[in-house]
Amino acid sequence: MKKIAIYGKGGIGKSTISCNISAALAKSGLSVMQIGCDPKADSTSLLRGGERIPTVLQLTREKGKSLTLGEIVFDGAYGVKCVEAGGPVPGLGCAGRGIINALETLGTLGAYDVYKPDVVIYDVLGDVVCGGFSMPMRKGYADEVIVVTSGEKMSVYAAANICMAVDNFKGRGYARLGGIILNRRGVEDEDKAAAELAKDFGTTVIADIDRCTEIPLAEKAGKPVFEVCPESAAAEQLAAAANAVLATFGEV
């Protein structure tokens, strides 16, 4: 089982990339589970035709110990198993607590033993790397962290904070830094900014995705790019990103 946490600043395209990587890996024959670790609870919507699913936090409150796996794990495109951690009402409670609750609940209910996924992808908001938001990096969860960034200043700043958090966890058996995915926004010296970020933390830019019309078109349809524009350059780049993620484990 390969467990990967994909982090990035809010709005950088992290969830879109996560869903398309999940779809590409599942399309290739692997069994995949994607766990949305963002309080907006929309991480898996592109795998569900734009539909949102009930969150683990919400159902834990409603059902308590009677909660079952079948109530929190849903089928998505290409058979991807979809889970949403959820979060509190805005302004009330800690968003990170939803992630902690979801991961603990999945463990208690034996989700990984029941579904036996080849790949688990945690899609994590990376504006803040503390508390519950850092939990997927911890021992027993993700094996590695992939960071999504553009060349925009605040995106690179957030990405650097994520890389620094991974670096600070060295020696504890926590997730390692697997690499950077550059999601281009068309800003000046974008490739250079991503390359410098990677160099600063002893890693590489493992994949890059161009700004295009196909990805927003697929998002509007609530589907992975492979279902809407399967022959597009965007589909090719996203499939390459999925392969690059696997390659960080020494496989393609």
Secondary structure, 3 states (H helix, E strand, C coil): CEEEEEEECCCCCHHHHHHHHHHHHHHCCCCEEEEEECCCCCCCHHHCCCCCCCCHHHHHHHHHHHCCHHHCCEECHHHCEEEECCCCCCCCCCHHHHHHHHHHHHHHCCHHHHHCCCEEEEEEECCCCCHHHHHHHCCCCCCEEEEEECCCHHHHHHHHHHHHHHHHCCCCCCCEEEEEEEECCCCCCHHHHHHHHHHHCCCCEEEEECCCCHHHHHHHHCCCHHHHCCCCHHHHHHHHHHHHHHHCCCCC
